Amino acid sequence: MSHRENRQRAHSAKTERTVESIAGFLLQSEMIACVAQMGARDFLVTFLVAAGLFIGTPLVLFLIAG
């Protein structure tokens, strides 16, 4: 493999990492904006449902298995 090919491959990998980093940042920003647009009531309902599932699922499995 030539020096030129190695440089191109390294540059390509660096560009790919940069694009992934930017995409991750944009996705995170979009999620934050989505939560900010939701009303406090909607957020509270979503949080309570998620907490109920998080706590309830292992509890039900424990009761069934026990």
PDB file with one MODEL, atoms N, CA, C and O in Angstrom:
MODEL        1
ATOM      1  N   MET A   1       0.848  -1.177   0.000  1.00  0.00           N
ATOM      2  CA  MET A   1       0.000   0.000   0.000  1.00  0.00           C
ATOM      3  C   MET A   1       0.895   1.243   0.000  1.00  0.00           C
ATOM      4  O   MET A   1       1.840   1.331   0.784  1.00  0.00           O
ATOM      5  N   SER A   2       0.605   2.167  -0.851  1.00  0.00           N
ATOM      6  CA  SER A   2       1.462   3.342  -0.993  1.00  0.00           C
ATOM      7  C   SER A   2       1.190   4.357   0.120  1.00  0.00           C
ATOM      8  O   SER A   2       0.184   4.291   0.826  1.00  0.00           O
ATOM      9  N   HIS A   3       2.114   5.282   0.242  1.00  0.00           N
ATOM     10  CA  HIS A   3       1.990   6.354   1.227  1.00  0.00           C
ATOM     11  C   HIS A   3       0.734   7.179   0.952  1.00  0.00           C
ATOM     12  O   HIS A   3       0.025   7.580   1.876  1.00  0.00           O
ATOM     13  N   ARG A   4       0.474   7.422  -0.316  1.00  0.00           N
ATOM     14  CA  ARG A   4      -0.702   8.220  -0.710  1.00  0.00           C
ATOM     15  C   ARG A   4      -1.997   7.525  -0.289  1.00  0.00           C
ATOM     16  O   ARG A   4      -2.916   8.168   0.219  1.00  0.00           O
ATOM     17  N   GLU A   5      -2.064   6.223  -0.500  1.00  0.00           N
ATOM     18  CA  GLU A   5      -3.261   5.466  -0.110  1.00  0.00           C
ATOM     19  C   GLU A   5      -3.456   5.490   1.406  1.00  0.00           C
ATOM     20  O   GLU A   5      -4.580   5.600   1.897  1.00  0.00           O
ATOM     21  N   ASN A   6      -2.349   5.386   2.138  1.00  0.00           N
ATOM     22  CA  ASN A   6      -2.434   5.452   3.604  1.00  0.00           C
ATOM     23  C   ASN A   6      -2.964   6.801   4.065  1.00  0.00           C
ATOM     24  O   ASN A   6      -3.806   6.874   4.961  1.00  0.00           O
ATOM     25  N   ARG A   7      -2.466   7.870   3.446  1.00  0.00           N
ATOM     26  CA  ARG A   7      -2.928   9.215   3.812  1.00  0.00           C
ATOM     27  C   ARG A   7      -4.405   9.390   3.490  1.00  0.00           C
ATOM     28  O   ARG A   7      -5.154   9.961   4.282  1.00  0.00           O
ATOM     29  N   GLN A   8      -4.827   8.894   2.317  1.00  0.00           N
ATOM     30  CA  GLN A   8      -6.239   9.005   1.939  1.00  0.00           C
ATOM     31  C   GLN A   8      -7.123   8.232   2.912  1.00  0.00           C
ATOM     32  O   GLN A   8      -8.186   8.705   3.314  1.00  0.00           O
ATOM     33  N   ARG A   9      -6.672   7.046   3.281  1.00  0.00           N
ATOM     34  CA  ARG A   9      -7.452   6.222   4.212  1.00  0.00           C
ATOM     35  C   ARG A   9      -7.554   6.911   5.579  1.00  0.00           C
ATOM     36  O   ARG A   9      -8.627   6.926   6.181  1.00  0.00           O
ATOM     37  N   ALA A  10      -6.459   7.476   6.067  1.00  0.00           N
ATOM     38  CA  ALA A  10      -6.463   8.172   7.355  1.00  0.00           C
ATOM     39  C   ALA A  10      -7.373   9.391   7.305  1.00  0.00           C
ATOM     40  O   ALA A  10      -8.131   9.650   8.240  1.00  0.00           O
ATOM     41  N   HIS A  11      -7.292  10.135   6.210  1.00  0.00           N
ATOM     42  CA  HIS A  11      -8.144  11.318   6.059  1.00  0.00           C
ATOM     43  C   HIS A  11      -9.611  10.910   5.997  1.00  0.00           C
ATOM     44  O   HIS A  11     -10.467  11.570   6.587  1.00  0.00           O
ATOM     45  N   SER A  12      -9.900   9.836   5.294  1.00  0.00           N
ATOM     46  CA  SER A  12     -11.264   9.335   5.174  1.00  0.00           C
ATOM     47  C   SER A  12     -11.814   8.926   6.538  1.00  0.00           C
ATOM     48  O   SER A  12     -12.964   9.226   6.858  1.00  0.00           O
ATOM     49  N   ALA A  13     -11.002   8.245   7.340  1.00  0.00           N
ATOM     50  CA  ALA A  13     -11.432   7.818   8.674  1.00  0.00           C
ATOM     51  C   ALA A  13     -11.675   9.025   9.570  1.00  0.00           C
ATOM     52  O   ALA A  13     -12.638   9.054  10.337  1.00  0.00           O
ATOM     53  N   LYS A  14     -10.793  10.028   9.470  1.00  0.00           N
ATOM     54  CA  LYS A  14     -10.946  11.240  10.278  1.00  0.00           C
ATOM     55  C   LYS A  14     -12.225  11.971   9.890  1.00  0.00           C
ATOM     56  O   LYS A  14     -12.962  12.438  10.759  1.00  0.00           O
ATOM     57  N   THR A  15     -12.489  12.072   8.601  1.00  0.00           N
ATOM     58  CA  THR A  15     -13.708  12.726   8.124  1.00  0.00           C
ATOM     59  C   THR A  15     -14.940  11.978   8.617  1.00  0.00           C
ATOM     60  O   THR A  15     -15.924  12.592   9.030  1.00  0.00           O
ATOM     61  N   GLU A  16     -14.884  10.654   8.571  1.00  0.00           N
ATOM     62  CA  GLU A  16     -16.021   9.837   9.018  1.00  0.00           C
ATOM     63  C   GLU A  16     -16.289  10.050  10.509  1.00  0.00           C
ATOM     64  O   GLU A  16     -17.444  10.175  10.917  1.00  0.00           O
ATOM     65  N   ARG A  17     -15.240  10.093  11.320  1.00  0.00           N
ATOM     66  CA  ARG A  17     -15.416  10.329  12.764  1.00  0.00           C
ATOM     67  C   ARG A  17     -16.008  11.706  13.012  1.00  0.00           C
ATOM     68  O   ARG A  17     -16.862  11.862  13.885  1.00  0.00           O
ATOM     69  N   THR A  18     -15.570  12.706  12.259  1.00  0.00           N
ATOM     70  CA  THR A  18     -16.090  14.059  12.416  1.00  0.00           C
ATOM     71  C   THR A  18     -17.568  14.105  12.072  1.00  0.00           C
ATOM     72  O   THR A  18     -18.357  14.716  12.792  1.00  0.00           O
ATOM     73  N   VAL A  19     -17.947  13.462  10.975  1.00  0.00           N
ATOM     74  CA  VAL A  19     -19.355  13.439  10.563  1.00  0.00           C
ATOM     75  C   VAL A  19     -20.202  12.734  11.620  1.00  0.00           C
ATOM     76  O   VAL A  19     -21.295  13.199  11.941  1.00  0.00           O
ATOM     77  N   GLU A  20     -19.713  11.621  12.164  1.00  0.00           N
ATOM     78  CA  GLU A  20     -20.452  10.905  13.207  1.00  0.00           C
ATOM     79  C   GLU A  20     -20.611  11.772  14.447  1.00  0.00           C
ATOM     80  O   GLU A  20     -21.667  11.768  15.079  1.00  0.00           O
ATOM     81  N   SER A  21     -19.572  12.510  14.796  1.00  0.00           N
ATOM     82  CA  SER A  21     -19.629  13.384  15.961  1.00  0.00           C
ATOM     83  C   SER A  21     -20.667  14.482  15.765  1.00  0.00           C
ATOM     84  O   SER A  21     -21.454  14.767  16.668  1.00  0.00           O
ATOM     85  N   ILE A  22     -20.668  15.092  14.593  1.00  0.00           N
ATOM     86  CA  ILE A  22     -21.634  16.156  14.291  1.00  0.00           C
ATOM     87  C   ILE A  22     -23.051  15.594  14.288  1.00  0.00           C
ATOM     88  O   ILE A  22     -23.970  16.221  14.816  1.00  0.00           O
ATOM     89  N   ALA A  23     -23.232  14.416  13.696  1.00  0.00           N
ATOM     90  CA  ALA A  23     -24.560  13.799  13.646  1.00  0.00           C
ATOM     91  C   ALA A  23     -25.063  13.499  15.057  1.00  0.00           C
ATOM     92  O   ALA A  23     -26.235  13.718  15.360  1.00  0.00           O
ATOM     93  N   GLY A  24     -24.181  13.000  15.912  1.00  0.00           N
ATOM     94  CA  GLY A  24     -24.569  12.724  17.294  1.00  0.00           C
ATOM     95  C   GLY A  24     -24.959  13.985  18.031  1.00  0.00           C
ATOM     96  O   GLY A  24     -25.935  13.991  18.780  1.00  0.00           O
ATOM     97  N   PHE A  25     -24.201  15.063  17.825  1.00  0.00           N
ATOM     98  CA  PHE A  25     -24.516  16.335  18.466  1.00  0.00           C
ATOM     99  C   PHE A  25     -25.865  16.863  17.997  1.00  0.00           C
ATOM    100  O   PHE A  25     -26.665  17.336  18.804  1.00  0.00           O
ATOM    101  N   LEU A  26     -26.119  16.783  16.684  1.00  0.00           N
ATOM    102  CA  LEU A  26     -27.394  17.270  16.149  1.00  0.00           C
ATOM    103  C   LEU A  26     -28.563  16.447  16.677  1.00  0.00           C
ATOM    104  O   LEU A  26     -29.616  17.000  16.994  1.00  0.00           O
ATOM    105  N   LEU A  27     -28.386  15.147  16.772  1.00  0.00           N
ATOM    106  CA  LEU A  27     -29.447  14.288  17.294  1.00  0.00           C
ATOM    107  C   LEU A  27     -29.733  14.631  18.751  1.00  0.00           C
ATOM    108  O   LEU A  27     -30.891  14.709  19.160  1.00  0.00           O
ATOM    109  N   GLN A  28     -28.675  14.835  19.532  1.00  0.00           N
ATOM    110  CA  GLN A  28     -28.846  15.194  20.937  1.00  0.00           C
ATOM    111  C   GLN A  28     -29.546  16.547  21.053  1.00  0.00           C
ATOM    112  O   GLN A  28     -30.429  16.709  21.895  1.00  0.00           O
ATOM    113  N   SER A  29     -29.170  17.511  20.230  1.00  0.00           N
ATOM    114  CA  SER A  29     -29.799  18.829  20.243  1.00  0.00           C
ATOM    115  C   SER A  29     -31.272  18.726  19.884  1.00  0.00           C
ATOM    116  O   SER A  29     -32.113  19.406  20.471  1.00  0.00           O
ATOM    117  N   GLU A  30     -31.579  17.869  18.913  1.00  0.00           N
ATOM    118  CA  GLU A  30     -32.966  17.674  18.492  1.00  0.00           C
ATOM    119  C   GLU A  30     -33.795  17.086  19.632  1.00  0.00           C
ATOM    120  O   GLU A  30     -34.942  17.482  19.838  1.00  0.00           O
ATOM    121  N   MET A  31     -33.214  16.143  20.368  1.00  0.00           N
ATOM    122  CA  MET A  31     -33.934  15.543  21.496  1.00  0.00           C
ATOM    123  C   MET A  31     -34.182  16.583  22.581  1.00  0.00           C
ATOM    124  O   MET A  31     -35.265  16.626  23.164  1.00  0.00           O
ATOM    125  N   ILE A  32     -33.188  17.420  22.855  1.00  0.00           N
ATOM    126  CA  ILE A  32     -33.341  18.468  23.869  1.00  0.00           C
ATOM    127  C   ILE A  32     -34.422  19.451  23.439  1.00  0.00           C
ATOM    128  O   ILE A  32     -35.249  19.865  24.251  1.00  0.00           O
ATOM    129  N   ALA A  33     -34.417  19.825  22.156  1.00  0.00           N
ATOM    130  CA  ALA A  33     -35.429  20.751  21.648  1.00  0.00           C
ATOM    131  C   ALA A  33     -36.819  20.134  21.740  1.00  0.00           C
ATOM    132  O   ALA A  33     -37.788  20.824  22.053  1.00  0.00           O
ATOM    133  N   CYS A  34     -36.917  18.840  21.468  1.00  0.00           N
ATOM    134  CA  CYS A  34     -38.203  18.145  21.536  1.00  0.00           C
ATOM    135  C   CYS A  34     -38.732  18.167  22.963  1.00  0.00           C
ATOM    136  O   CYS A  34     -39.914  18.430  23.183  1.00  0.00           O
ATOM    137  N   VAL A  35     -37.869  17.896  23.929  1.00  0.00           N
ATOM    138  CA  VAL A  35     -38.285  17.919  25.333  1.00  0.00           C
ATOM    139  C   VAL A  35     -38.666  19.334  25.739  1.00  0.00           C
ATOM    140  O   VAL A  35     -39.623  19.526  26.490  1.00  0.00           O
ATOM    141  N   ALA A  36     -37.930  20.327  25.251  1.00  0.00           N
ATOM    142  CA  ALA A  36     -38.224  21.717  25.594  1.00  0.00           C
ATOM    143  C   ALA A  36     -39.575  22.151  25.044  1.00  0.00           C
ATOM    144  O   ALA A  36     -40.262  22.963  25.664  1.00  0.00           O
ATOM    145  N   GLN A  37     -39.966  21.617  23.880  1.00  0.00           N
ATOM    146  CA  GLN A  37     -41.247  21.988  23.286  1.00  0.00           C
ATOM    147  C   GLN A  37     -42.413  21.311  23.990  1.00  0.00           C
ATOM    148  O   GLN A  37     -43.530  21.827  23.982  1.00  0.00           O
ATOM    149  N   MET A  38     -42.161  20.161  24.596  1.00  0.00           N
ATOM    150  CA  MET A  38     -43.231  19.467  25.302  1.00  0.00           C
ATOM    151  C   MET A  38     -43.630  20.276  26.520  1.00  0.00           C
ATOM    152  O   MET A  38     -42.798  20.929  27.151  1.00  0.00           O
ATOM    153  N   GLY A  39     -44.906  20.225  26.840  1.00  0.00           N
ATOM    154  CA  GLY A  39     -45.351  20.893  28.049  1.00  0.00           C
ATOM    155  C   GLY A  39     -44.879  20.136  29.273  1.00  0.00           C
ATOM    156  O   GLY A  39     -44.498  18.969  29.186  1.00  0.00           O
ATOM    157  N   ALA A  40     -44.906  20.807  30.411  1.00  0.00           N
ATOM    158  CA  ALA A  40     -44.478  20.170  31.656  1.00  0.00           C
ATOM    159  C   ALA A  40     -45.376  18.982  31.979  1.00  0.00           C
ATOM    160  O   ALA A  40     -44.909  17.968  32.497  1.00  0.00           O
ATOM    161  N   ARG A  41     -46.656  19.107  31.676  1.00  0.00           N
ATOM    162  CA  ARG A  41     -47.598  18.014  31.957  1.00  0.00           C
ATOM    163  C   ARG A  41     -47.263  16.786  31.113  1.00  0.00           C
ATOM    164  O   ARG A  41     -47.254  15.662  31.615  1.00  0.00           O
ATOM    165  N   ASP A  42     -46.990  17.011  29.830  1.00  0.00           N
ATOM    166  CA  ASP A  42     -46.634  15.898  28.945  1.00  0.00           C
ATOM    167  C   ASP A  42     -45.353  15.216  29.422  1.00  0.00           C
ATOM    168  O   ASP A  42     -45.248  13.990  29.416  1.00  0.00           O
ATOM    169  N   PHE A  43     -44.392  16.023  29.831  1.00  0.00           N
ATOM    170  CA  PHE A  43     -43.128  15.469  30.306  1.00  0.00           C
ATOM    171  C   PHE A  43     -43.345  14.646  31.574  1.00  0.00           C
ATOM    172  O   PHE A  43     -42.771  13.568  31.730  1.00  0.00           O
ATOM    173  N   LEU A  44     -44.175  15.163  32.474  1.00  0.00           N
ATOM    174  CA  LEU A  44     -44.451  14.456  33.721  1.00  0.00           C
ATOM    175  C   LEU A  44     -45.132  13.118  33.447  1.00  0.00           C
ATOM    176  O   LEU A  44     -44.778  12.104  34.048  1.00  0.00           O
ATOM    177  N   VAL A  45     -46.102  13.114  32.547  1.00  0.00           N
ATOM    178  CA  VAL A  45     -46.796  11.873  32.195  1.00  0.00           C
ATOM    179  C   VAL A  45     -45.808  10.872  31.603  1.00  0.00           C
ATOM    180  O   VAL A  45     -45.808   9.700  31.981  1.00  0.00           O
ATOM    181  N   THR A  46     -44.969  11.329  30.679  1.00  0.00           N
ATOM    182  CA  THR A  46     -43.972  10.449  30.059  1.00  0.00           C
ATOM    183  C   THR A  46     -43.014   9.887  31.106  1.00  0.00           C
ATOM    184  O   THR A  46     -42.684   8.701  31.089  1.00  0.00           O
ATOM    185  N   PHE A  47     -42.577  10.749  32.013  1.00  0.00           N
ATOM    186  CA  PHE A  47     -41.653  10.323  33.062  1.00  0.00           C
ATOM    187  C   PHE A  47     -42.293   9.278  33.973  1.00  0.00           C
ATOM    188  O   PHE A  47     -41.662   8.279  34.319  1.00  0.00           O
ATOM    189  N   LEU A  48     -43.554   9.511  34.359  1.00  0.00           N
ATOM    190  CA  LEU A  48     -44.235   8.570  35.248  1.00  0.00           C
ATOM    191  C   LEU A  48     -44.473   7.223  34.574  1.00  0.00           C
ATOM    192  O   LEU A  48     -44.337   6.177  35.209  1.00  0.00           O
ATOM    193  N   VAL A  49     -44.826   7.246  33.297  1.00  0.00           N
ATOM    194  CA  VAL A  49     -45.022   5.991  32.558  1.00  0.00           C
ATOM    195  C   VAL A  49     -43.698   5.230  32.474  1.00  0.00           C
ATOM    196  O   VAL A  49     -43.659   4.022  32.710  1.00  0.00           O
ATOM    197  N   ALA A  50     -42.615   5.936  32.138  1.00  0.00           N
ATOM    198  CA  ALA A  50     -41.304   5.283  32.040  1.00  0.00           C
ATOM    199  C   ALA A  50     -40.872   4.719  33.396  1.00  0.00           C
ATOM    200  O   ALA A  50     -40.356   3.605  33.473  1.00  0.00           O
ATOM    201  N   ALA A  51     -41.085   5.490  34.457  1.00  0.00           N
ATOM    202  CA  ALA A  51     -40.716   5.017  35.797  1.00  0.00           C
ATOM    203  C   ALA A  51     -41.551   3.802  36.183  1.00  0.00           C
ATOM    204  O   ALA A  51     -41.035   2.851  36.771  1.00  0.00           O
ATOM    205  N   GLY A  52     -42.833   3.832  35.855  1.00  0.00           N
ATOM    206  CA  GLY A  52     -43.704   2.693  36.152  1.00  0.00           C
ATOM    207  C   GLY A  52     -43.256   1.436  35.434  1.00  0.00           C
ATOM    208  O   GLY A  52     -43.257   0.350  36.013  1.00  0.00           O
ATOM    209  N   LEU A  53     -42.874   1.580  34.172  1.00  0.00           N
ATOM    210  CA  LEU A  53     -42.390   0.422  33.415  1.00  0.00           C
ATOM    211  C   LEU A  53     -41.060  -0.073  33.973  1.00  0.00           C
ATOM    212  O   LEU A  53     -40.825  -1.277  34.070  1.00  0.00           O
ATOM    213  N   PHE A  54     -40.197   0.867  34.336  1.00  0.00           N
ATOM    214  CA  PHE A  54     -38.872   0.515  34.841  1.00  0.00           C
ATOM    215  C   PHE A  54     -38.970  -0.252  36.163  1.00  0.00           C
ATOM    216  O   PHE A  54     -38.227  -1.205  36.396  1.00  0.00           O
ATOM    217  N   ILE A  55     -39.893   0.178  37.019  1.00  0.00           N
ATOM    218  CA  ILE A  55     -40.054  -0.469  38.323  1.00  0.00           C
ATOM    219  C   ILE A  55     -40.999  -1.670  38.226  1.00  0.00           C
ATOM    220  O   ILE A  55     -40.764  -2.706  38.847  1.00  0.00           O
ATOM    221  N   GLY A  56     -42.059  -1.519  37.448  1.00  0.00           N
ATOM    222  CA  GLY A  56     -43.097  -2.543  37.387  1.00  0.00           C
ATOM    223  C   GLY A  56     -42.677  -3.824  36.697  1.00  0.00           C
ATOM    224  O   GLY A  56     -43.058  -4.913  37.126  1.00  0.00           O
ATOM    225  N   THR A  57     -41.904  -3.710  35.641  1.00  0.00           N
ATOM    226  CA  THR A  57     -41.527  -4.907  34.871  1.00  0.00           C
ATOM    227  C   THR A  57     -40.726  -5.909  35.711  1.00  0.00           C
ATOM    228  O   THR A  57     -41.101  -7.081  35.751  1.00  0.00           O
ATOM    229  N   PRO A  58     -39.645  -5.506  36.381  1.00  0.00           N
ATOM    230  CA  PRO A  58     -38.922  -6.481  37.218  1.00  0.00           C
ATOM    231  C   PRO A  58     -39.789  -7.008  38.366  1.00  0.00           C
ATOM    232  O   PRO A  58     -39.675  -8.171  38.755  1.00  0.00           O
ATOM    233  N   LEU A  59     -40.658  -6.141  38.904  1.00  0.00           N
ATOM    234  CA  LEU A  59     -41.525  -6.554  40.004  1.00  0.00           C
ATOM    235  C   LEU A  59     -42.477  -7.658  39.561  1.00  0.00           C
ATOM    236  O   LEU A  59     -42.641  -8.662  40.254  1.00  0.00           O
ATOM    237  N   VAL A  60     -43.099  -7.468  38.409  1.00  0.00           N
ATOM    238  CA  VAL A  60     -44.017  -8.483  37.877  1.00  0.00           C
ATOM    239  C   VAL A  60     -43.263  -9.775  37.574  1.00  0.00           C
ATOM    240  O   VAL A  60     -43.744 -10.861  37.897  1.00  0.00           O
ATOM    241  N   LEU A  61     -42.096  -9.670  36.961  1.00  0.00           N
ATOM    242  CA  LEU A  61     -41.306 -10.868  36.668  1.00  0.00           C
ATOM    243  C   LEU A  61     -40.901 -11.595  37.948  1.00  0.00           C
ATOM    244  O   LEU A  61     -40.899 -12.825  37.997  1.00  0.00           O
ATOM    245  N   PHE A  62     -40.563 -10.831  38.973  1.00  0.00           N
ATOM    246  CA  PHE A  62     -40.193 -11.435  40.253  1.00  0.00           C
ATOM    247  C   PHE A  62     -41.386 -12.156  40.875  1.00  0.00           C
ATOM    248  O   PHE A  62     -41.241 -13.254  41.411  1.00  0.00           O
ATOM    249  N   LEU A  63     -42.564 -11.537  40.803  1.00  0.00           N
ATOM    250  CA  LEU A  63     -43.764 -12.157  41.370  1.00  0.00           C
ATOM    251  C   LEU A  63     -44.153 -13.418  40.610  1.00  0.00           C
ATOM    252  O   LEU A  63     -44.585 -14.403  41.209  1.00  0.00           O
ATOM    253  N   ILE A  64     -44.000 -13.384  39.291  1.00  0.00           N
ATOM    254  CA  ILE A  64     -44.341 -14.559  38.480  1.00  0.00           C
ATOM    255  C   ILE A  64     -43.353 -15.693  38.757  1.00  0.00           C
ATOM    256  O   ILE A  64     -43.751 -16.842  38.948  1.00  0.00           O
ATOM    257  N   ALA A  65     -42.066 -15.356  38.777  1.00  0.00           N
ATOM    258  CA  ALA A  65     -41.032 -16.379  38.963  1.00  0.00           C
ATOM    259  C   ALA A  65     -40.993 -16.876  40.407  1.00  0.00           C
ATOM    260  O   ALA A  65     -40.645 -18.030  40.661  1.00  0.00           O
ATOM    261  N   GLY A  66     -41.351 -16.004  41.351  1.00  0.00           N
ATOM    262  CA  GLY A  66     -41.244 -16.370  42.763  1.00  0.00           C
ATOM    263  C   GLY A  66     -42.415 -17.148  43.178  1.00  0.00           C
ATOM    264  O   GLY A  66     -42.510 -17.550  44.338  1.00  0.00           O
TER     265      GLY A  66
ENDMDL
END
